Amino acid sequence: MDPTVEQWDVICQKLIDKKLIPLFDVAYLGLASGCFETDAYPIRLLSSRGKEMIICVSFSKNMGLYSQRVLISDERVGKHVFYPPNHGASVAEKILNNEKYFEEWKTEVESMYKRISEMRSGLAKRLLELKTPGDWSFLTRQRGLFSYTGLNKEQIEYMEKEHGIFMPTSGRINVSGLTVECLDHVAKAIHDAATRFPKHLNK
């Protein structure tokens, strides 16, 4: 689900009318459109209208701060860790409060977005050229790091066994994990699975 600006306008108005407090989980800022402002549109809209909300922000993906979490979910562990690691938070603070670093980061996120878009269009192009059963145009319509392929369990297990390609049974793939070098292999594997087991879900 990826609401348009017009749909967000309606959603935000409903939140205001019904006096609901939304919680925004912002984990991929800049990676959906390549622009921080565009990706944060609903938050900025509600803020401009004085709407109360809860915002959870993660820089794990767009700053590469994996394994730098500052929260502890296990209460038993929390009793023994008085000072969670602050390295990740310190890096984020430095980037966000330094104009030069911020502009560099912004450029890097834009390049990440462009690369993801290229992988999407590259995979869609190859599947179209192979005349792979199903409608694969959603690959270029969807945005962000992930894509739901619509492949079913039988097709996924076949790809794993015959082509060495692994994905969860939901059919979700991490588009950013694709490379130019592996696009042909992935496309041929999907084509093989979709042709051999034509019952596909991506309609």
Backbone as a ProteinNet text record, in pm:
[ID]
protein_1_A
[PRIMARY]
MDPTVEQWDVICQKLIDKKLIPLFDVAYLGLASGCFETDAYPIRLLSSRGKEMIICVSFSKNMGLYSQRVLISDERVGKHVFYPPNHGASVAEKILNNEKYFEEWKTEVESMYKRISEMRSGLAKRLLELKTPGDWSFLTRQRGLFSYTGLNKEQIEYMEKEHGIFMPTSGRINVSGLTVECLDHVAKAIHDAATRFPKHLNK
[TERTIARY]
84.5	0	88.6	65.6	148.9	60.1	-2	-97.5	-35.4	-115.4	-73.2	-87.2	-38.3	-51	-198	-280.9	-424.5	-487.3	-446.7	-499.9	-452.6	-327.7	-277.1	-355.4	-394.7	-475.3	-604.8	-667.3	-793.3	-768.6	-663.7	-630.5	-603.1	-523.3	-488	-610.3	-700.6	-821.8	-908.2	-913.3	-989.5	-928.9	-795.8	-728.5	-764.4	-770.7	-806.1	-952.5	-1040.2	-1184.1	-1219.2	-1153.7	-1185.3	-1099.9	-1014.2	-928.6	-842.1	-786.6	-698.2	-553.7	-472.4	-330.3	-252.3	-201.9	-129.7	12.2	63.1	201.8	271.1	371.6	446.4	577.1	595.8	720.1	804.8	897.1	976.7	1110.5	1114.3	1234.4	1312	1249.8	1313.9	1309.8	1324.2	1313.6	1409.4	1353.4	1433.2	1445.7	1414.6	1433.2	1309.4	1196.6	1075.1	1071.3	1114.9	1108.9	1242.7	1341.9	1469.7	1472.6	1361.7	1349.7	1293.1	1364.5	1318.4	1183.3	1168.9	1046.5	925.3	942.5	831.8	791.2	890.6	861.1	796.6	826.6	772	645.5	585.2	469.8	357.7	308.8	196.9	232.9	357.5	401.4	404.1	458.8	465.6	325.7	236.7	99.6	29	36.7	-28.8	34.5	165.9	235.6	190.4	170.6	127.8	-12.5	-88.2	-224.3	-231.6	-114.7	-109.8	-157.1	-150.1	-200	-97.1	-144.1	-58.3	-32.7	90.7	124.5	246.4	271.6	390	476.6	604.7	694.5	812.6	830.8	945.1	1036.6	1159.5	1252.2	1370.3	1404.7	1522.2	1614	1743.6	1841.5	1923.6	1872.4	1944.3	1972	1869.6	1884.1	1948.4	1892.9	1941.6	2072.6	2120	2252.9	2345.6	2293.8	2375.7	2413.7	2323.4	2353.7	2295.3	2314.6	2269.2	2349.4	2289.3	2353.6	2392.5	2327.5	2357.5	2232.9	2145	2020.1	2046	1967.4	1987.2	1878	1785.8	1679.1	1696.6	1647.6	1653.5	1511.7	1467.1	1328.7	1311.2	1419.1	1412	1433.1	1330.8	1337.1	1445	1467.5	1568.7	1708.6	1733.7	1864.1	1877.2	1768	1769.1	1816.4	1790.7	1831.7	1983.9	2052.4	2197.9	2271.3	2198	2260.8	2212.8	2293.2	2253.3	2271.9	2370	2398.6	2401.3	2287.8	2284.5	2383.9	2430.5	2527.2	2471.2	2554.5	2507.5	2580.5	2662.4	2740.9	2650	2546.9	2456.1	2386.1	2338.1	2268.7	2363.9	2489.8	2589	2619.2	2627.8	2652.2	2536.6	2413.2	2294.8	2289.8	2319.4	2317.2	2418.5	2536.6	2642	2601.6	2543.7	2502.3	2388.4	2290.6	2171.9	2199.8	2303.9	2333.5	2451.9	2501.6	2612.6	2568.5	2560.2	2506.9	2583.6	2715.4	2798.7	2770.9	2771.9	2745.7	2604.7	2510	2370.6	2354.8	2417	2407.4	2473.3	2585.1	2652	2562	2501.4	2410.8	2290.5	2235.6	2120.5	2154	2273	2317.7	2333.3	2386.3	2404.6	2270.5	2173.4	2040.6	1974.5	1992.6	1938.4	1998.8	2129.2	2194.7	2147.6	2120	2065.4	1928.6	1845.8	1712.5	1722.3	1812.9	1828	1871.8	1962.4	2009.3	1896.2	1816.4	1702.7	1605.6	1579.3	1489	1543.8	1675.4	1738.7	1726.2	1738.3	1723.6	1579.6	1484.6	1343.2	1316.2	1356.3	1329.6	1409.2	1530.2	1612.6	1550.9	1498	1434	1305.1	1225.3	1099.4	1125.9	1228.4	1264.5	1302.6	1381.8	1425.8	1309.5	1220.3	1104.1	1011.9	1000.1	918.6	980.9	1112.3	1182.9	1171.7	1170.9	1158.8	1015.3	921.1	777.3	734.1	777.2	744.7	595.7	530.4	387	358.6	250.2	212.8	238.1	184.9	204	309.2	424.4	536	556.2	460.9	473.6	473	422.3	418	558	658.7	795.9	839.6	793.7	831.6	730.6	612.7	513.7	538.8	583.6	612.4	736.4	749.5	864.1	929.1	1052.7	1120.8	1211.9	1263.4	1360.5	1302	1175.6	1118.8	1010.3	987.4	881.8	819.3	687.3	616.9	597.3	662.3	663.4	533.9	458.6	339	369.4	496.3	533.4	477.6	427.6	370.7	476.2	437.2	530.8	597.3	519.8	573.2	681	654.2	751.1	877.2	858.3	971.5	1060.7	999.9	1077.3	1152.5	1091.1	1156.7	1279.3	1264.8	1376.9	1491.6	1456	1557.5	1634.3	1560.9	1621.6	1699.3	1641.7	1701	1793.8	1773.5	1852	1930.5	1914.4	1988.8	1947.3	1820.6	1768.7	1671.3	1698.8	1619.2	1537.4	1413.9	1327.8	1221.4	1162.2	1056.7	936.3	855.5	739	635.7	650.9	561.4	591.4	709.5	747.8	810.3	842.8	901.8	1051.2	1097.6	1240.2	1294.4	1420.9	1489.2	1552.3	1491	1537.3	1678.3	1712.7	1846	1955	1915.4	2011.8	2048	1974.7	2004.1	2122.2	2194.5	2304.6	2287.1	2353.4	2346.9	2393.2	2495.3	2552.5	2455.4	2365.5	2277.5	2137	2106.6	1970.6	1927.8	2016.6	1982	1949.1	2032.2	2011.7	1878.7	1849.8	1725	1604.5	1612.5	1501.1	1475.3	1581.5	1565.8	1508.3	1547.7	1495.5	1346.2	1306.9	1164.8	1086.4	1142.5	1076.3	1058.1	1162.1	1156.8	1048.7	1046.2	948.4	806.2	788.4	654.7	603.8	695.5	657.5	626.6	709.7	691.6	568.9	545.1	428	348.6	267.5	201.5	100.6	68.7	-25.5	47.2	26.6	95.5	-3.9	46.5	-38.9	-30.9	63.8	86.5	-6.6	-134.5	-233	-272.3
-118.3	0	124.1	211.3	330.4	448.7	513.7	621.6	736.5	794.8	912.7	1035.3	1149.6	1274.1	1304	1285.5	1312.3	1219.9	1093	997.4	1031.6	1076.9	1118	1236.6	1327.1	1442.3	1395.2	1294.4	1239.8	1167	1083.9	1008.2	1102.4	1204.6	1299.9	1374.6	1409.3	1479	1388.3	1259.6	1162.4	1149.2	1148.1	1139.2	1258.1	1375	1497.1	1493.9	1457	1454.6	1357.1	1240.7	1136.6	1147.8	1250.7	1276.3	1155	1093.8	979.1	1027.5	956.1	989.5	885.9	924.6	828.9	804.3	684.8	652.3	626.7	705.8	689.6	616.2	503.7	427.7	465.4	556.6	609.4	535.8	427	343.6	356.1	416.6	420.8	561.4	663.1	801.1	828.3	875.9	908.2	795.2	672.9	558	524.4	588.2	564.1	651.9	778	871.4	935.9	917.5	984.1	1122.2	1160.6	1295.1	1286.1	1341.6	1337.9	1406.7	1523.5	1602.4	1527	1462.3	1387.8	1269.6	1195.2	1077.5	1115.7	1234.3	1278.8	1362.5	1359.3	1445.2	1435.8	1315.2	1309.4	1365.4	1345.8	1398.3	1550.5	1605.7	1751.7	1811.8	1742	1790.5	1798.4	1689.4	1687.4	1788.7	1802.2	1898.7	2041.4	2070.8	2205.8	2238	2131.5	2151.1	2136.7	2128.1	2120.6	1988.8	1881.9	1751.2	1678.2	1624.8	1544.7	1410.3	1361.6	1232.4	1174.3	1046.8	978.8	942.8	976.6	949.5	866	749.7	663.4	665.5	708.6	721.5	626.9	557	470.3	512.3	514.1	545	421	303	179	162.4	190.5	168.4	287	405.8	518.5	579.6	535.4	577.2	457.2	337.4	217.7	188.9	220.1	202.3	72.7	-37.4	-166.3	-203.2	-280.2	-326.8	-212.1	-96.7	17.8	63.3	-30.4	4.7	57.1	154.3	215.5	174.3	89.2	43.3	-104.2	-146.5	-286.7	-333.9	-432	-477.4	-582.3	-653.9	-759	-696.8	-701	-637.5	-699.5	-830.9	-898.3	-846.8	-828.7	-776.6	-631.1	-556.9	-414.7	-386.2	-478.8	-460.2	-461.8	-523.4	-536.7	-438.6	-370.6	-274.9	-135	-65.2	67	174.8	153.5	253.7	186.5	185.7	127.2	199.8	134.7	198.8	327.5	430.4	557.2	594.6	500.4	529.7	565.6	482.6	508.9	642.3	670.8	797.8	915.4	897.8	1004.9	1033.2	926.7	943.1	1018.5	975	1041	1188.2	1215.3	1353.5	1440.2	1384.2	1461.2	1494	1396.9	1417.9	1518.7	1504.6	1590.2	1734.1	1754.3	1888.9	1956.5	1893	1951.3	1965.7	2088.2	2113.5	2038.7	2036.3	1967.9	1818	1757.4	1614.2	1581	1668.2	1644	1642.3	1736.7	1743.1	1621.5	1577	1456.8	1335.1	1324.3	1213.1	1217	1334.7	1352.1	1303.2	1337.6	1293.9	1142.7	1085.4	940	867.6	919.2	857.5	866.6	978.3	994	890.3	865.5	766.1	625.3	600.7	471.3	449.8	554.7	547.1	518.9	588.5	569.7	427.4	375	238.5	137.8	156.5	67.3	73.7	193.9	211.4	141.3	148.8	82.5	-68.9	-121.5	-265.6	-308.8	-228.5	-258.2	-262.6	-156	-148.6	-254.6	-284.4	-386.2	-524.2	-558.3	-688.7	-696.4	-589.8	-586.7	-600.2	-531.9	-536.2	-677.5	-744.1	-879.3	-978.1	-964.9	-1054.5	-1032.4	-907.9	-875.7	-936.2	-924.6	-980	-1131.9	-1195	-1340.9	-1388.6	-1291.6	-1323.2	-1411.7	-1374	-1447.9	-1437.5	-1551	-1547.3	-1451.7	-1378.5	-1284.6	-1140.6	-1050.3	-907.1	-857.1	-817.6	-776.4	-625.3	-552.2	-406	-344.5	-420.1	-368	-339.8	-407.1	-387.2	-242.1	-176.2	-35.8	59.7	7.8	93.5	100.7	-10.6	-13.7	70.5	110.7	193.3	137.8	177.4	137.3	17	-31.8	-140.7	-274.5	-298.3	-431.1	-436.7	-559.2	-579.7	-716.7	-721.3	-849	-902.6	-1015	-1068.1	-1137.6	-1184.9	-1261.4	-1407.8	-1446.2	-1586.6	-1669.6	-1789.3	-1873.1	-1967.9	-2041.8	-2127.4	-2230.3	-2289.6	-2391.2	-2331.7	-2214.7	-2147.9	-2108.8	-2060.5	-2017.3	-2135.5	-2247.5	-2366.5	-2420.3	-2409.9	-2454.9	-2368	-2237.2	-2145.9	-2171.8	-2203.9	-2232.9	-2359.6	-2462.7	-2592.1	-2592.1	-2532.6	-2539.5	-2423.4	-2308.8	-2191	-2127.2	-2181.6	-2127.3	-1987.4	-1953.7	-1822.1	-1839.5	-1771.5	-1786.3	-1660.4	-1681.4	-1571	-1627.3	-1544.9	-1595	-1640.9	-1725.9	-1779.9	-1673.3	-1554.6	-1443.8	-1391.5	-1427.4	-1380.6	-1242.8	-1193.1	-1059.3	-1064.2	-971.9	-964.8	-826.9	-823.8	-698	-651.7	-554.1	-506.9	-450.3	-390.4	-331.7	-438.1	-564	-672.9	-722.8	-676.5	-715.9	-635.7	-696.3	-627.2	-645.4	-561.9	-573.6	-712.4	-763.4	-893.2	-1008.7	-996.6	-1109.8	-1096.3	-983.5	-962.3	-1070	-1106.5	-1208.8	-1341.1	-1379.7	-1506.1	-1505.9	-1396.9	-1387	-1388.3	-1313.3	-1307.2	-1444.1	-1514.2	-1646.8	-1746.2	-1733.1	-1821.8	-1797.5	-1671	-1637.6	-1686.4	-1665.1	-1709.2	-1860.6	-1932.5	-2078.5	-2125.4	-2067.4	-2107.7	-2072.2	-1952.9	-1908.7	-1986.5	-2033	-2111.9	-2255.5	-2310.4	-2449.5	-2464.4	-2364.6	-2364.2	-2236.7	-2237.4	-2114.5	-2050.7	-2114.5	-2052.6	-1940.7	-1817.1	-1703.5	-1613.3	-1532.8	-1449	-1301.3	-1262.5	-1119.4	-1063.9	-1062.5	-1010.5	-870.1
0	0	0	-95.8	-109.9	-147.4	-49.1	-77.7	-157.4	-246	-320.3	-229.5	-277.2	-200.9	-174.4	-277.3	-262.8	-158.6	-159.5	-62.3	78.6	90.5	221.7	275.5	186.8	229.1	294.6	232	284.4	416.1	419	540.3	657.2	631.8	738.1	789.9	699.9	742.5	829.5	793.8	873.7	1013.5	1019.8	1150.1	1237.9	1175.2	1248.2	1290.8	1196.9	1224.4	1336.3	1335.1	1433.2	1560.2	1563.6	1680.2	1715.8	1612.4	1630.6	1638.4	1713.2	1722.2	1641.1	1524.4	1440.5	1490	1461.2	1490.3	1357.2	1325.7	1201.5	1229.9	1161.7	1171.9	1050.2	1069	957.8	953	875.2	871.1	740.3	638.2	506.3	446.1	527.1	480.5	364.4	252.9	135.4	35.7	77.4	-10.7	-93	-64.2	-142.6	-266.6	-251.6	-364.6	-396.8	-309.4	-327.6	-265.5	-201	-143.3	-1.8	95	233.7	249.6	187.4	201.6	147.3	32.5	-28.4	58.6	106.7	189.3	322.1	371.4	500.8	484.1	365.9	337	441	475.4	571.2	708.8	750.9	880.3	877.4	769.8	755.7	745.5	675.4	659.2	794	871.3	1002.2	1097.3	1088.6	1173.7	1142.8	1014.1	974.9	1025.4	1054.8	1105.2	1257.1	1320.3	1465.9	1522.5	1441.8	1484.9	1571.5	1683.8	1771.3	1705.2	1714.2	1654.6	1723.9	1696.8	1748.9	1628.8	1635	1522.8	1571.1	1510.4	1540.3	1417.9	1435.9	1323.2	1340.5	1233	1232.9	1118.4	1145.8	1041.6	1006.1	1042.4	1014.6	865.9	784	640.2	569.4	590.2	510.9	561.6	679	725.1	743.5	715.7	730.7	874.7	968.8	1111.2	1166.9	1097.8	1148.4	1273.5	1361.7	1485.4	1577.3	1560.8	1646.7	1722.1	1752.6	1819.3	1960.1	1998.7	2130.5	2229.1	2186.2	2275	2306.5	2420.9	2461.8	2488.3	2410.6	2423.3	2533.1	2566.2	2667.6	2805.7	2888	3020	3107.7	3092.4	3174.3	3140.5	3009.1	2966.3	3008.2	2998.3	3031.4	3172.6	3264.3	3404.2	3419.7	3323.1	3331.5	3240.7	3155.5	3063.7	3100.8	3175.7	3224	3117.6	3030.3	2927.6	2790.1	2718.8	2584.5	2493.3	2385.6	2295.5	2235.6	2231.1	2175.4	2047.1	1997.7	1877.2	1759.4	1735.1	1623.1	1636	1756.1	1779.4	1761	1801.1	1787.1	1640.6	1561.1	1416.9	1352.8	1384.4	1328.2	1368.9	1495.7	1544.9	1470.2	1447	1379.4	1235.7	1166.6	1027.3	1018.7	1106.6	1100.8	1143.6	1222.6	1272.7	1204.1	1097.8	1022.9	877.7	828.9	694.3	585.9	595.8	496.1	496.2	615.8	626.1	579.7	615.2	577.9	426.1	357.6	211.6	147.1	204.8	153.8	171.3	288	316.6	223.3	203.2	114.3	-26.6	-75	-207.8	-212.9	-106.1	-101	-100.8	-26.2	-22.7	-160.4	-228.5	-363.9	-458.1	-444.6	-530	-494.8	-366.9	-325.3	-388.7	-385.8	-445.5	-595.3	-664.2	-808.9	-840.7	-759.5	-781.4	-762.6	-658.3	-634.4	-751.9	-802.1	-916.4	-1040.1	-1059.6	-1173.8	-1162.9	-1042.2	-1022.3	-1050.2	-1009.2	-1035.3	-1185.4	-1254.9	-1398.9	-1473.9	-1426	-1490.8	-1480.9	-1364.5	-1346.7	-1426.9	-1423.3	-1498.2	-1648	-1697.5	-1839.9	-1881.8	-1800.2	-1833.6	-1831.1	-1735.8	-1728.7	-1848.1	-1891.7	-2008.6	-2134	-2146.3	-2262.3	-2266.9	-2149.5	-2142.4	-2162.4	-2167.1	-2176.3	-2058.9	-1940.9	-1819.3	-1788.8	-1759.9	-1727.1	-1611.4	-1621.7	-1516.3	-1556.5	-1477.2	-1500.2	-1401.8	-1453.1	-1368	-1364.8	-1419.2	-1423.3	-1282.9	-1184.9	-1047.6	-994.2	-1051.3	-1004.5	-1017.2	-1121.9	-1140.9	-1078.2	-1042.6	-976	-825.9	-769.6	-626.5	-597	-470.1	-431.6	-305.4	-284.1	-162.1	-179.6	-67	-67.8	-109.1	-73.9	-91.3	-198	-246.6	-345.2	-321.1	-326	-315.6	-456.1	-485.7	-622.4	-661.3	-562.9	-594.8	-621.9	-613.3	-633	-518	-551.1	-445.7	-387.5	-286.7	-213.9	-304.5	-394.1	-485.1	-576	-628	-715.4	-638.9	-517	-434.4	-397.8	-360.2	-324.9	-445.9	-562.8	-685.9	-715.3	-701.3	-725.7	-629	-506.8	-405.3	-441	-481.1	-510.3	-641.1	-744.7	-878.3	-913.7	-850.2	-889	-774.6	-653.5	-540.3	-500.4	-527.4	-490	-374.3	-265.1	-144	-116.3	-75.7	-33.6	59.2	144.7	233.7	153.2	213	141.4	107.7	164	129.1	-10.8	-64.1	-196.9	-196.4	-79.2	-69.3	-98.4	-182.5	-211.9	-173.6	-137.9	-109.4	-240.1	-304.9	-435.4	-426.5	-313.2	-299.3	-294.5	-271.5	-269.7	-408.4	-510.4	-648.2	-701.7	-795.2	-863.2	-1013	-1090.2	-1236.4	-1278.7	-1208.8	-1244.6	-1222.2	-1124.8	-1093.2	-1151.8	-1215.5	-1267.1	-1365.8	-1457.8	-1557.2	-1489.2	-1392.6	-1321.3	-1246.2	-1177.1	-1100.8	-1194.3	-1303	-1398.5	-1460.7	-1497.8	-1558.7	-1458	-1332.6	-1228.3	-1206.6	-1200.8	-1184.9	-1305.9	-1423.7	-1547.3	-1547	-1509.6	-1504.9	-1408.2	-1287.9	-1186.2	-1228.4	-1284.4	-1324.8	-1445.2	-1530.7	-1648.3	-1609.4	-1522.1	-1479	-1388.8	-1306.3	-1217.8	-1246	-1350.9	-1399.3	-1305.9	-1195.5	-1102.5	-1029.2	-1073.3	-1013.3	-942.3	-851.8	-767.9	-802.2	-889	-912.7	-1019	-988.5	-1083	-1043.2
[MASK]
+++++++++++++++++++++++++++++++++++++++++++++++++++++++++++++++++++++++++++++++++++++++++++++++++++++++++++++++++++++++++++++++++++++++++++++++++++++++++++++++++++++++++++++++++++++++++++++++++++++++++++

